[in-house]
């Protein structure tokens, strides 16, 4: 019985596999794969690479330009403000304790331009704001407008 069963299975499998072989005898026109080194694929690759490089350069420039990356500061030293005055020259205000230093920074050189006391600058700022408010009130009074707050 097992010999007959195995012979039957082999006959069935031979019929199935031979039917698949004969079923695929129709001629198919082979389609050539797209060349990897073709001009189109090279242009796509170079365009993608340039796009990625432009994005990296633009994001780096934006981070530097708008100071999005926070500067590392300790409790003793803080950068209050900075502005460019040339291609490589900057004026920086640095707070050290209760003193503000106005520094000129150039490649390979840092010079102290001025020294201010922090409290003096804060009182001057309050005085200027008060004077501006008084001037605004006086101007509104002279022009006939009523101040609405």
C-alpha positions as CSV (number, residue, x, y, z in Angstrom):
1,X,0.0,0.0,0.0
2,X,2.7,2.5,0.8
3,X,4.4,1.8,-2.6
4,X,1.2,2.4,-4.4
5,X,0.5,5.6,-2.5
6,X,4.0,7.0,-3.1
7,X,3.7,6.1,-6.8
8,X,0.4,7.9,-7.0
9,X,1.8,11.0,-5.3
10,X,4.7,11.1,-7.6
11,X,2.4,10.8,-10.6
12,X,0.2,13.6,-9.4
13,X,3.2,15.9,-8.6
14,X,4.7,15.1,-12.1
15,X,1.4,16.0,-13.7
16,X,1.1,19.3,-11.8
17,X,4.7,20.4,-12.4
18,X,4.7,19.4,-16.1
19,X,1.4,21.4,-16.5
20,X,3.1,24.5,-15.0
21,X,6.0,24.1,-17.4
22,X,3.8,23.8,-20.4
23,X,1.6,26.7,-19.2
24,X,4.5,29.1,-19.2
25,X,5.6,28.3,-22.7
26,X,4.1,31.5,-24.1
27,X,6.7,33.9,-25.3
28,X,7.1,37.0,-23.2
29,X,9.1,39.9,-24.4
30,X,11.8,40.6,-21.9
31,X,11.7,44.1,-20.4
32,X,15.2,45.5,-19.9
33,X,15.7,46.9,-16.4
34,X,16.4,50.6,-16.1
35,X,20.1,51.2,-16.2
36,X,21.6,52.2,-12.9
37,X,24.3,54.3,-14.6
38,X,21.9,56.0,-17.0
39,X,21.7,59.8,-17.4
40,X,18.3,60.0,-15.9
41,X,19.2,58.1,-12.7
42,X,22.4,60.1,-12.4
43,X,20.6,63.4,-12.7
44,X,18.0,62.3,-10.1
45,X,20.8,61.2,-7.7
46,X,22.8,64.4,-8.1
47,X,19.6,66.6,-7.7
48,X,18.7,64.8,-4.5
49,X,22.2,65.2,-3.2
50,X,22.3,68.9,-4.0
51,X,18.9,69.3,-2.4
52,X,20.0,67.7,0.8
53,X,23.2,69.8,0.9
54,X,21.2,73.0,0.4
55,X,18.9,72.1,3.2
56,X,21.8,71.4,5.6
57,X,23.6,74.6,4.6
58,X,20.4,76.7,4.9
59,X,19.4,75.3,8.3
60,X,23.0,75.8,9.7
61,X,22.9,79.5,8.4
62,X,19.5,80.1,10.0
63,X,20.6,78.6,13.3
64,X,23.7,80.9,13.4
65,X,21.9,83.9,12.1
66,X,18.9,83.9,14.5
67,X,20.8,82.5,17.5
68,X,18.4,79.7,17.8
69,X,21.1,77.5,19.3
70,X,21.4,78.6,23.0
71,X,24.8,79.7,24.0
72,X,26.3,77.8,26.9
73,X,26.3,80.2,29.9
74,X,27.3,79.8,33.4
75,X,25.9,81.8,36.4
76,X,28.9,84.0,36.3
77,X,29.2,84.9,32.6
78,X,26.2,85.8,30.3
79,X,26.1,87.2,26.8
80,X,23.6,90.0,26.9
81,X,23.7,91.1,23.3
82,X,25.8,90.8,20.2
83,X,25.8,92.5,16.8
84,X,28.0,92.3,13.7
85,X,29.8,95.4,12.6
86,X,31.8,93.8,9.7
87,X,32.3,90.5,8.0
88,X,34.1,89.0,11.0
89,X,33.9,91.8,13.6
90,X,31.3,91.8,16.4
91,X,30.4,94.0,19.4
92,X,29.4,91.9,22.3
93,X,27.9,92.9,25.7
94,X,28.9,90.4,28.4
95,X,27.6,90.4,32.0
96,X,30.1,89.3,34.7
97,X,28.5,89.6,38.2
98,X,27.3,93.3,38.4
99,X,29.5,94.5,35.6
100,X,28.7,94.7,31.9
101,X,31.7,94.7,29.5
102,X,31.3,96.0,25.9
103,X,33.8,93.9,23.9
104,X,35.1,94.2,20.4
105,X,35.6,90.8,18.9
106,X,37.6,90.2,15.8
107,X,39.4,87.0,14.5
108,X,42.2,86.4,17.0
109,X,41.6,89.5,19.1
110,X,39.2,90.6,21.8
111,X,39.3,94.2,23.1
112,X,37.4,95.9,26.0
113,X,35.6,98.9,24.5
114,X,33.7,100.0,27.6
115,X,32.8,98.9,31.2
116,X,29.4,99.6,32.7
117,X,27.9,98.9,36.1
118,X,24.7,96.8,35.7
119,X,22.7,98.9,38.3
120,X,23.7,102.2,36.6
121,X,22.5,100.9,33.3
122,X,19.2,99.7,34.7
123,X,18.5,103.0,36.4
124,X,19.4,104.9,33.2
125,X,17.0,102.6,31.3
126,X,14.2,103.4,33.8
127,X,14.9,107.1,33.6
128,X,14.8,107.0,29.8
129,X,11.5,105.1,29.8
130,X,10.0,107.6,32.3
131,X,11.2,110.6,30.2
132,X,9.7,109.0,27.0
133,X,6.4,108.5,28.8
134,X,6.4,112.1,30.1
135,X,7.2,113.4,26.6
136,X,4.4,111.3,25.1
137,X,2.0,112.7,27.6
138,X,3.1,116.3,27.0
139,X,2.8,115.8,23.2
140,X,-0.7,114.3,23.5
141,X,-1.7,117.2,25.8
142,X,-0.4,119.8,23.3
143,X,-2.0,118.1,20.3
144,X,-5.4,117.9,22.1
145,X,-5.5,114.2,22.3
146,X,-6.5,112.4,25.5
147,X,-4.4,109.5,26.6
148,X,-6.3,106.3,26.6
149,X,-4.8,103.4,28.6
